[in-house]
Amino acid sequence: MIFPEDFVWGAATASYQIEGAVKEDGRGQSIWDTFSHAPGNVANGDTGDVACDHYHRYQDDVGLMRELGLAAYRFSIAWPRIQPDGWGSINPRGLAFYDRLVDALLEADISPYVTLYHWDLPQGLEERGGWTDRDTAFRFADYAQAVHDKLGDRVGDWATLNEPWVSAYLGYGNGVHAPGQRDPAAAMRSAHHLLLGHGLAARRLRDGGARRIMLVVNSAPVLTPAQVNDPAAVPGEADAAAVHRIHTLLTRQFLDPAVNGTYPAEVLEAAERNGGAGHIKDGDLELINAPIDLVGVNYYNPCVVESGPGLPADAAWPGSEGVRFATADAPTTAMGWPIVPDGLSRLLVRLSRDYPRVGLMVTENGAAFEDVVENGRVHDADRVAYLNGHLREVWRAIEAGADLRGYLVWSLLDNFEWAEGYRRRFGIVHVDFTTQTRVLKDSAVWYRDVIARNGL
Ligand SMILES: CO[C@H](O)c1c[n+]2c([nH]1)[C@H](O)[C@@H](O)[C@H](O)[C@H]2CO
């Protein structure tokens, strides 16, 4: 299986998960600093205080990327490094780190793909309401413009947000992520303000001459248990309604406004039932619908549902009446996520059909497994099998006509896995968090060969 000649092979990380140096060079506090330091929020009391110490080790890490032959490296910028409180003057020392990182990447012939927001909101803005407050969307646009002004001469690929669904529904809905709020109305307001911030920032980036702009979403094929292993299975009416409802809340809630400038009726109805839709102002959808070039797709596993009595007051899914989350008959990763490779091709073909005006890029795909270091090596055959199976489906999606530009593995390095802390390892490079030693896992060596061959 050989991929298109211009197919982009890369890896992805995020600022709070790898950088450390949380009090260095003028960096302000983020909501994840606050959340991770609050007892009980993160496994083993882990925090991102040190993480992979990438802030100090970035040159060596870029050396690893060069060794793997990556064409692209997706990383996020920590807003609190740029504006410590989230608004006002720019912190030159914070911006200087990313300036150095971009130059090191270009020196290594690696294209920087910048994500402007990967969940580390400045705490100062959270104290003003965070994403529940409409003003945060405008502060985000100011921040985006300031970063692009500095890096736009060398960075061509820009993602505004990483996974607004997660920011809104895990951050303000069921509270398992920062800032840890549990309020369905706050979650729905936040989802809208995140989208508004995306649109406002995308316009600033475009006005600044950005080459390619994308929105990165966590998406998945929503399937009944029978459909997981049998694409031809036909669900009954009630199960089909459950599938449609969750597909709408998970994917259409974000891509319909961003790509088509419309909200699905079910989202508006859910907002009316959860605090009202007064936060959706006239003209907002036009602002959100700023032209973008790509949708970044983060895929790990399908979402398996069937009709049922509805979720408990689980505020991560307001509007999910009549839905029960089910399990898939499939092996699982260390996260307990089902391994269903063809879910990726089914998703990519559908998104390509539903949103034909934009290209696609797999901006995250990977897996956590219980890695063991043996004689200085990590023989992660399970991760190689996972990546191989999913890349075969990426190839199939391209063959089926999906406009797919590239694949970025999650993740380059073992890192801070949010509420799971360091106990879940997604990296193709093993990190010893005591010594900060990096070791290529077998999956990294395998991925290097895939890149060199441009195929499987
Ligand atoms: C359901 O998975 C989500 O799409 C998702 C999975 N992941 C993500 N989003 C985030 O973008 C990363 O920061 C996580 O480290 C990574 C692994 O958990």
The ligand as a Tripos MOL2 file, in Angstrom:
@<TRIPOS>MOLECULE
LIG
   18    19     1     0     0
SMALL
NO_CHARGES

@<TRIPOS>ATOM
      1 C1        -11.5500   10.0130   22.4640 C.3       1 LIG1
      2 O1        -10.2080   10.3900   22.2310 O.3       1 LIG1
      3 C2        -10.0330   11.7650   21.9190 C.3       1 LIG1
      4 O2        -10.2880   11.9870   20.5660 O.3       1 LIG1
      5 C3         -8.6460   12.1540   22.2400 C.ar      1 LIG1
      6 C4         -7.5860   11.3570   22.6070 C.ar      1 LIG1
      7 N1         -6.5500   12.1890   22.8450 N.ar      1 LIG1
      8 C5         -6.9770   13.4680   22.6470 C.ar      1 LIG1
      9 N2         -8.2430   13.4260   22.2300 N.ar      1 LIG1
     10 C6         -6.1880   14.7040   22.9240 C.3       1 LIG1
     11 O3         -6.1830   15.5600   21.8050 O.3       1 LIG1
     12 C7         -4.7770   14.3710   23.3910 C.3       1 LIG1
     13 O4         -4.2820   15.4990   24.1080 O.3       1 LIG1
     14 C8         -4.7870   13.0840   24.2370 C.3       1 LIG1
     15 O5         -3.5310   12.8490   24.8290 O.3       1 LIG1
     16 C9         -5.1760   11.9220   23.3110 C.3       1 LIG1
     17 C10        -5.0900   10.5520   23.9800 C.3       1 LIG1
     18 O6         -6.0790   10.4530   24.9650 O.3       1 LIG1
@<TRIPOS>BOND
     1     1     2 1
     2     2     3 1
     3     3     4 1
     4     3     5 1
     5     5     6 ar
     6     5     9 ar
     7     6     7 ar
     8     7     8 ar
     9     7    16 1
    10     8     9 ar
    11     8    10 1
    12    10    11 1
    13    10    12 1
    14    12    13 1
    15    12    14 1
    16    14    15 1
    17    14    16 1
    18    16    17 1
    19    17    18 1
@<TRIPOS>SUBSTRUCTURE
     1 LIG1         1 GROUP 0 **** ****
